[in-house]
Amino acid sequence: MNACKGFVTVATGSDVYYKMAADLLLSYRGRGAGKYPFALICDRENEYTALFDDVILVDEFRKSTVDKLLMRHSPYQETLFLDADILILENIDDLWDVFREADDVSVFGCTLPLDSQAGWFTYEGSGKYKPLVKHLLSMNGGIYYFRRTDRAHKIIDDALAVIDDYDSIDFKYFDTPQDEPLMAMSMVINECVPCEANYPMIILPACERKVTADYMGNVYEGNRRSDAKLIHFSTPRTRLFLYNYLNAINHHPDAWKTRGNFLKIKSRFAAADAKFDLYHNAGAILRRCGMDAVVEKIKKVLH
C-alpha cells in the first residue's frame, strides 16, 4: 500500500451512512481489487469503522448535506474522495493517472461561459462573489481529488464560508446548502479548474436514466452492456433493486450469482422500483415538454 495516496469517504450521523461507506469499501477491495489504503472520516466508531485502514474522528459537524467537506481531514498527501453512495464495478486505481496533472482540488466537470444557464449558479446571481467569477462550472461531487496543500485547504474552507451567503446566491437545484454548489463557487473564485476526462462511470441522479443488471451482476444502460467502472447512486436509489443486488454480490459473490437470488431480491424491491419508475417516466415526459423546473421539484421530493 502507498500511504502517500489513499481513498477517503465520509460517514456521519445515522448507521445507514456508515453501512453505505462499508459497502463502498467492500466493492473497492473486492470487485474492484483496489490496492490503495482507504480511510473513513466520521463522528464515532462502530462495527463498520473497524473495516477501514484509517479512521479519523472529527468533532465538527454542521449537517449531513455538507459533511463531504470533512474530507479535508484526509490522512494522505494525495486523496481521492468517493461519495459513500458509490459502488465499484471494476478496478479504479487508474483514477490516480487521470488526476495526475490536476489542480490542487479537482472534480470531473467542465468550465462554462458566464452566460451559461447550465452551471450550479448563474453569473448574475453570484452575489458578493460576482467580481471574482471569471467562468461558471458544471461538476459532479461524487469524486473529489485534492493534494494536501494550503491552497486546497483554502478552497474547502472557502466553500464552507459560502454557507453564510447561500440564500443570497442564485444556486440551482438545492434550497439548502449542499457540497456541490458550495464547492462549485469556491473552485470558481479560486480559479481552480475541473478535470474534463471522460471516465467510464454511471451517475444516477434522483430520477432519470434507466440502468439495470442481470443475475451475474453485469450492468446495462438500456439494452447495452455498460463498461462503467463505478456507479454513483443518489441516496434514494440505494433503496432500490440495482444497488441492493450489486451489493449482495459484493458481500457474497459465489452465493448470490444465481437466477433464484436475483429473482428473490427483484421481487423484494418490486414495489419501490415501480414507484421510482413512475417518477422516472414522468421526468422524461416533462423534460421533453420543456418543464425542467418541475423535474427538479420531483428530485427534491425523492430526496
C-alpha positions, 0 to 999 in steps of 0.5 A, spaced: 500 500 500 502 507 498 500 511 504 502 517 500 495 516 496 489 513 499 481 513 498 477 517 503 469 517 504 465 520 509 460 517 514 456 521 519 450 521 523 445 515 522 448 507 521 445 507 514 451 512 512 456 508 515 453 501 512 453 505 505 461 507 506 462 499 508 459 497 502 463 502 498 469 499 501 467 492 500 466 493 492 473 497 492 477 491 495 473 486 492 470 487 485 474 492 484 481 489 487 483 496 489 490 496 492 490 503 495 489 504 503 482 507 504 480 511 510 473 513 513 472 520 516 466 520 521 463 522 528 464 515 532 466 508 531 462 502 530 462 495 527 463 498 520 469 503 522 473 497 524 473 495 516 477 501 514 485 502 514 484 509 517 479 512 521 479 519 523 474 522 528 472 529 527 468 533 532 465 538 527 459 537 524 454 542 521 449 537 517 449 531 513 448 535 506 455 538 507 459 533 511 463 531 504 467 537 506 470 533 512 474 530 507 479 535 508 481 531 514 484 526 509 490 522 512 494 522 505 498 527 501 494 525 495 486 523 496 481 521 492 474 522 495 468 517 493 461 519 495 459 513 500 453 512 495 458 509 490 459 502 488 465 499 484 464 495 478 471 494 476 478 496 478 479 504 479 486 505 481 487 508 474 483 514 477 490 516 480 493 517 472 487 521 470 488 526 476 495 526 475 496 533 472 490 536 476 489 542 480 490 542 487 482 540 488 479 537 482 472 534 480 470 531 473 466 537 470 467 542 465 468 550 465 462 554 462 461 561 459 458 566 464 452 566 460 451 559 461 444 557 464 447 550 465 452 551 471 450 550 479 449 558 479 448 563 474 453 569 473 448 574 475 446 571 481 453 570 484 452 575 489 458 578 493 462 573 489 460 576 482 467 580 481 471 574 482 467 569 477 471 569 471 467 562 468 461 558 471 462 550 472 458 544 471 461 538 476 459 532 479 461 531 487 461 524 487 469 524 486 473 529 489 481 529 488 485 534 492 493 534 494 494 536 501 496 543 500 494 550 503 491 552 497 486 546 497 485 547 504 483 554 502 478 552 497 474 547 502 474 552 507 472 557 502 466 553 500 464 552 507 464 560 508 459 560 502 454 557 507 453 564 510 451 567 503 447 561 500 440 564 500 443 570 497 446 566 491 442 564 485 444 556 486 440 551 482 437 545 484 438 545 492 434 550 497 439 548 502 446 548 502 449 542 499 457 540 497 456 541 490 454 548 489 458 550 495 464 547 492 462 549 485 463 557 487 469 556 491 473 552 485 470 558 481 473 564 485 479 560 486 480 559 479 481 552 480 479 548 474 475 541 473 478 535 470 474 534 463 476 526 462 471 522 460 471 516 465 467 510 464 462 511 470 454 511 471 451 517 475 444 516 477 441 522 479 434 522 483 430 520 477 432 519 470 436 514 466 434 507 466 440 502 468 439 495 470 443 488 471 442 481 470 443 475 475 451 475 474 451 482 476 453 485 469 450 492 468 446 495 462 444 502 460 438 500 456 439 494 452 447 495 452 452 492 456 455 498 460 463 498 461 462 503 467 467 502 472 463 505 478 456 507 479 454 513 483 447 512 486 443 518 489 441 516 496 434 514 494 436 509 489 440 505 494 433 503 496 432 500 490 433 493 486 440 495 482 444 497 488 441 492 493 443 486 488 450 489 486 451 489 493 449 482 495 454 480 490 459 484 493 458 481 500 457 474 497 459 473 490 459 465 489 452 465 493 448 470 490 450 469 482 444 465 481 437 466 477 433 464 484 437 470 488 436 475 483 429 473 482 428 473 490 431 480 491 427 483 484 421 481 487 423 484 494 424 491 491 418 490 486 414 495 489 419 501 490 422 500 483 415 501 480 414 507 484 421 510 482 419 508 475 413 512 475 417 518 477 422 516 472 417 516 466 414 522 468 421 526 468 422 524 461 415 526 459 416 533 462 423 534 460 421 533 453 415 538 454 420 543 456 418 543 464 425 542 467 423 546 473 418 541 475 423 535 474 427 538 479 421 539 484 420 531 483 428 530 485 427 534 491 421 530 493 425 523 492 430 526 496 
